[in-house]
């Protein structure tokens, strides 16, 4: 299990540039350009250090805890080039359900208790030209039962007035799953391959408005089962469509920016989701406050099955087993494939010690429940899910 967080600071009149979130491209957005200028190599070296702490729980059950120190470096090379590199170490411990939201032996220290460490890193090289840039990256991630190697390529180019930017990207990842040491189902040297193709456009509409639209097509084949869950058999092909729209508006009376986003996701598993997000970026002297609100709603996969409940509305293990035995073909009790909704509240506070040195603190709280599903009741029999994330960081340019 890995946790990911990419906070994105923004100046009062900042411009939202295209962000390529493809396999092999992992950067801290804290160092991304937010000006509508021509593509130019960075003039200074940037180092950012972050430390994140994550925990989640369900009623009567503290499930997962994780810590994630990470470092990011960007440096100019030979005038028209730059190199970026990042690394993270995730330490994860806890327990995961074996069926729906029911505890496995892991919850009481049984053999399925989880403790793992993931080490990941990537390197990206960019060549800058007058109104364009080309980038290539490679990434590697390794943990006890999962290894991933990825690459990414992207190109960006702007109009003569720099008010419009196009982006094209390609990413590919090759993963190996090998959980011979533990798990309910054994996955020995299983493989999964994914490719993603992305096209996007960013347009400055007015001196205070900028919009962006990205469309991503993903194609994946191989092993998609979760070997740590009972009754889990999934298709060996998963193709996706992702549409992302963003709008940034500067409110001059408040010297603040309002960032609004919408993301639509659909895949061949039958999962469809909608994500609505809004952030308010408010500078106050050397401080910048960024409260945020995000709402997520997901339709269940075609092969997800609901648990059987008894007369009291409680999980019926035997009844659920009988239901499973009657199912043919693909099936999964993974809560992540169910119908549910979720709300995330966040607050980020950044303080500029000097023009080139800043510290920041971000706190997020997440609430997931079937009752929050967009079009009514979600999947029955799911316990509410809560998570908290805290991250501190230091960024220095020199």
C-alpha positions in Angstrom: 0.0 0.0 0.0 1.2 3.5 -0.8 0.0 6.9 0.0 0.4 9.8 -2.4 0.0 13.5 -1.9 0.9 16.3 -4.3 0.0 19.6 -2.8 0.1 22.5 -5.3 0.8 26.0 -4.0 -0.2 28.9 -6.1 0.5 32.6 -6.3 -2.4 35.1 -6.2 -2.4 35.6 -10.0 -0.9 32.1 -10.6 -1.6 30.3 -13.8 -2.6 26.6 -13.7 -0.2 24.7 -16.1 -0.8 21.2 -17.4 0.2 18.5 -14.9 1.1 15.1 -16.3 0.1 12.4 -13.8 1.3 9.3 -15.7 3.3 6.3 -14.6 7.0 7.3 -14.2 6.3 11.0 -13.6 6.4 11.8 -9.8 7.3 15.3 -8.8 6.3 17.6 -6.0 4.0 20.2 -7.4 5.4 22.7 -5.0 8.2 23.3 -7.5 6.1 23.6 -10.6 5.9 26.9 -12.5 2.7 28.9 -12.1 3.4 31.7 -14.5 2.2 32.2 -18.1 5.7 32.7 -19.4 7.5 31.0 -22.2 9.1 27.7 -21.4 12.5 28.4 -19.8 14.9 26.3 -17.7 14.9 27.0 -14.0 17.5 29.5 -12.9 18.0 28.0 -9.4 18.3 24.6 -7.8 15.3 23.6 -5.7 15.3 21.1 -2.9 12.0 20.1 -1.2 11.8 17.7 1.8 8.4 16.4 2.9 7.2 14.1 5.7 3.7 12.6 5.7 1.8 10.5 8.2 -1.4 8.6 7.3 -3.9 6.6 9.3 -7.3 5.2 8.6 -10.0 3.4 10.6 -13.5 1.9 10.7 -15.8 1.5 13.7 -14.0 -0.3 16.5 -10.9 -0.9 14.2 -7.8 1.1 13.6 -6.7 -0.3 10.3 -3.7 1.2 8.5 -0.9 3.5 9.6 1.8 4.8 7.2 4.7 7.3 7.2 6.3 8.7 4.1 9.4 10.8 4.1 10.2 12.1 0.6 12.7 14.4 -1.1 12.7 16.3 -4.4 15.5 18.0 -6.2 15.4 20.1 -9.4 18.6 21.6 -10.9 19.4 23.5 -14.2 21.9 22.0 -16.6 23.8 23.7 -19.4 21.3 26.5 -19.7 18.5 24.8 -21.6 18.2 21.6 -19.6 17.0 20.6 -16.2 17.1 17.4 -14.2 14.6 16.4 -11.5 14.7 13.5 -9.1 12.5 12.4 -6.2 12.5 9.6 -3.7 10.1 8.3 -1.0 10.1 5.6 1.6 6.6 4.4 2.7 6.4 2.4 6.0 3.0 0.7 6.3 1.6 -1.4 9.0 -1.9 -2.6 10.1 -4.5 -4.9 8.7 -6.8 -5.1 5.7 -10.2 -6.8 5.4 -10.6 -10.2 3.8 -14.2 -9.8 2.8 -16.1 -6.5 2.5 -15.2 -4.6 5.7 -14.9 -7.7 7.9 -11.7 -8.1 9.9 -9.2 -10.8 9.0 -6.8 -12.5 11.4 -4.6 -9.4 10.8 -6.8 -7.3 13.0 -5.8 -9.3 16.1 -2.2 -9.8 15.2 -2.8 -12.9 13.2 -0.7 -14.2 10.3 -2.2 -11.7 7.9 -1.0 -8.7 9.8 0.7 -6.3 7.4 4.0 -4.6 7.8 5.8 -3.4 4.7 8.2 -0.8 3.4 8.1 0.7 -0.1 11.0 2.5 -1.7 10.4 4.5 -4.8 12.3 7.0 -6.9 12.2 8.7 -10.3 14.4 10.9 -12.5 13.2 13.3 -15.1 15.2 15.3 -17.7 13.7 18.2 -19.6 14.9 20.1 -22.7 13.5 23.7 -22.9 13.1 25.6 -26.2 11.6 29.0 -27.0 7.9 28.1 -26.5 8.1 24.3 -25.9 9.7 21.7 -23.7 10.3 17.9 -24.0 10.6 15.6 -21.0 11.5 12.0 -20.4 11.4 10.2 -17.1 12.0 6.8 -15.5 10.7 5.5 -12.2 11.2 2.4 -10.0 9.2 1.2 -6.9 9.9 -1.8 -4.8 8.3 -3.4 -1.8 8.0 -6.9 -0.3 5.5 -8.3 -2.8 5.3 -5.6 -5.6 7.8 -4.2 -8.0 7.1 -1.5 -10.6 9.2 0.0 -13.4 7.8 2.9 -15.4 8.7 5.5 -18.0 7.1 8.7 -19.1 7.4 11.1 -22.1 5.7 14.4 -22.5 5.8 17.4 -24.8 4.5 20.9 -24.1 4.2 23.8 -26.6 2.6 27.3 -26.4 1.1 29.8 -28.8 3.0 32.9 -29.9 1.4 35.0 -27.1 1.9 32.2 -24.5 -1.8 32.3 -23.6 -2.4 28.7 -24.8 -0.5 25.6 -24.0 -0.9 22.1 -25.5 0.4 19.0 -23.8 0.8 15.4 -25.1 2.1 12.6 -22.8 2.7 8.9 -22.8 3.4 6.7 -19.8 4.0 2.9 -19.4 4.5 0.7 -16.3 5.4 -2.9 -15.9 4.6 -4.4 -12.5 5.4 -7.8 -10.9 3.3 -9.2 -8.1 4.7 -11.9 -5.9 3.1 -12.6 -2.5 4.4 -16.0 -1.8 5.2 -15.0 1.8 1.7 -14.2 2.9 -1.8 -13.6 1.7 -5.1 -15.5 1.3 -4.4 -16.3 -2.4 -0.9 -17.0 -3.7 0.3 -14.8 -6.6 3.6 -16.2 -7.9 5.5 -14.0 -10.4 2.3 -12.4 -11.7 2.6 -9.4 -14.1 0.6 -6.3 -15.0 1.3 -3.9 -17.8 -0.3 -0.5 -18.3 0.0 2.3 -20.9 -1.5 5.8 -20.7 -1.9 8.4 -23.4 -2.8 12.0 -22.4 -3.7 15.1 -24.4 -4.4 18.5 -22.8 -4.9 22.2 -23.4 -4.5 25.1 -21.0 -6.1 28.5 -22.0 -5.8 31.9 -20.5 -9.3 33.4 -20.9 -8.9 36.7 -19.1 -6.3 38.4 -16.9 -8.1 36.6 -13.9 -9.2 33.4 -15.5 -7.5 30.3 -16.8 -8.9 26.9 -17.7 -7.5 23.5 -18.5 -8.8 20.3 -20.0 -7.0 16.9 -20.1 -8.2 13.6 -21.5 -6.3 10.4 -20.7 -6.8 6.9 -22.1 -5.4 4.0 -20.2 -4.9 0.4 -21.3 -4.0 -2.3 -18.8 -3.5 -6.1 -19.0 -2.4 -8.8 -16.7 -3.0 -9.6 -13.0 -5.6 -7.3 -11.3 -6.7 -9.6 -8.4 -6.0 -8.7 -4.8 -4.3 -11.7 -3.3 -5.0 -10.5 0.2 -8.8 -10.7 -0.2 -11.1 -13.7 -0.3 -13.5 -14.3 -3.2 -11.4 -12.0 -5.5 -11.3 -12.8 -9.2 -11.1 -9.9 -11.7 -10.7 -9.6 -15.5 -7.2 -9.5 -16.8 -7.9 -6.4 -18.9 -8.7 -3.0 -17.5 -9.0 0.0 -19.8 -9.8 3.5 -18.5 -10.9 7.0 -19.6 -10.2 10.0 -17.5 -11.4 13.6 -18.2 -10.2 16.4 -16.0 -11.3 20.0 -16.2 -9.9 22.9 -14.0 -10.7 26.6 -13.7 -8.6 29.1 -11.7 -10.1 32.5 -11.0 -8.4 35.4 -9.2 -10.6 37.5 -7.0 -9.0 40.9 -6.9 -11.0 42.3 -4.0 -9.7 39.5 -1.7 -6.3 39.1 -3.4 -7.2 35.4 -3.5 -7.5 32.6 -6.0 -10.4 30.1 -6.3 -9.4 26.8 -7.9 -12.2 24.6 -9.1 -11.9 21.1 -10.7 -14.0 18.2 -11.9 -12.7 14.7 -12.8 -14.7 11.9 -14.5 -13.4 8.3 -14.5 -14.7 5.3 -16.3 -13.2 1.8 -16.8 -14.1 -1.6 -18.3 -14.6 -3.0 -14.8 -17.8 -0.9 -14.7 -16.5 1.6 -12.2 -17.5 5.2 -12.9 -16.7 8.1 -10.6 -17.1 11.8 -10.3 -14.7 14.1 -8.3 -15.5 17.7 -7.5 -12.9 19.9 -5.9 -12.5 23.5 -4.7 -9.6 25.3 -3.0 -9.4 28.9 -1.8 -5.8 30.3 -1.9 -5.5 33.3 0.5 -2.2 35.1 1.0 -1.8 37.0 4.2 1.6 38.6 4.3 4.2 35.9 4.4 1.5 33.3 5.1 -0.7 31.5 2.5 -3.8 29.7 3.7 -5.4 27.1 1.4 -8.6 25.5 2.7 -10.0 22.8 0.4 -13.1 20.7 -0.1 -13.4 17.6 -2.3 -16.4 15.3 -3.0 -16.1 11.9 -4.6 -18.8 9.5 -5.7 -18.2 6.0 -7.3 -20.4 3.5 -9.0 -19.6 -0.2 -8.2 -17.8 -2.5 -10.5 -19.9 -4.9 -12.5 -18.6 -7.9 -10.6 -18.7 -6.5 -7.1 -21.1 -8.3 -4.8 -22.9 -7.0 -1.7 -22.6 -8.8 1.6 -25.6 -10.8 3.0 -27.0 -9.1 6.1 -29.0 -10.7 8.9 -32.2 -9.3 10.4 -30.2 -6.8 12.5 -28.4 -5.5 9.5 -25.2 -7.1 10.5 -22.7 -9.0 8.3 -23.7 -12.7 7.8 -20.6 -14.6 7.0 -22.3 -17.9 6.2 -24.9 -16.3 4.1 -22.3 -14.3 2.2 -20.3 -17.5 1.6 -23.4 -19.1 0.1 -24.0 -16.1 -2.1 -20.4 -16.3 -3.3 -20.7 -20.0 -4.1 -23.6 -19.2 -6.4 -21.7 -16.6 -8.4 -20.1 -17.5 -11.7 -17.2 -15.7 -13.3 -15.6 -12.6 -11.9 -16.3 -11.5 -8.4 -14.9 -9.3 -5.7 -15.8 -8.1 -2.2 -13.2 -5.3 -2.2 -14.8 -2.2 -0.7 -12.8 -0.1 -3.1 -14.9 -1.5 -5.9 -18.2 -0.8 -4.2 -20.7 2.1 -4.6 -20.0 4.9 -2.1 -19.3 8.6 -1.7 -16.6 10.4 0.2 -15.8 13.9 1.4 -12.3 15.3 2.0 -11.6 18.5 4.0 -8.1 20.0 3.9 -6.1 22.9 5.1 -2.7 23.9 4.0 -0.6 26.7 5.6 2.6 27.9 3.9 5.0 30.4 5.4 7.7 32.2 3.3 10.7 32.5 5.6 12.6 34.2 2.7 11.8 34.6 -1.0 13.6 31.3 -1.6 12.7 29.4 1.6 9.3 28.2 2.7 7.8 25.8 5.1 4.3 24.3 4.9 1.8 22.1 6.8 -1.1 20.3 5.3 -3.9 18.4 7.1 -6.6 16.3 5.5 -9.5 14.4 6.9 -11.5 11.9 4.8 -14.9 10.4 5.3 -16.2 7.6 3.1 -19.7 6.1 3.4 -22.3 4.3 1.3 -24.8 7.1 2.4 -22.7 9.7 0.6 -23.2 8.1 -2.8 -24.2 10.7 -5.3 -27.5 9.2 -6.6 -28.8 7.7 -3.4 -27.8 4.7 -1.2 -24.5 3.1 -2.1 -23.5 -0.6 -1.5 -25.2 -1.9 1.7 -23.3 -3.5 4.6 -20.2 -1.3 4.4 -18.9 0.3 7.5 -17.9 4.0 7.2 -14.3 4.6 6.5 -12.2 7.5 8.0 -8.7 8.6 7.2 -6.4 11.4 8.3 -3.3 12.7 6.6 -0.7 15.2 7.9 2.3 16.5 5.9 5.0 19.0 6.8 7.5 20.3 4.3 10.5 22.6 3.6 11.4 24.0 0.3 14.7 25.8 -0.5 15.9 27.4 -3.7 19.5 28.6 -4.2 
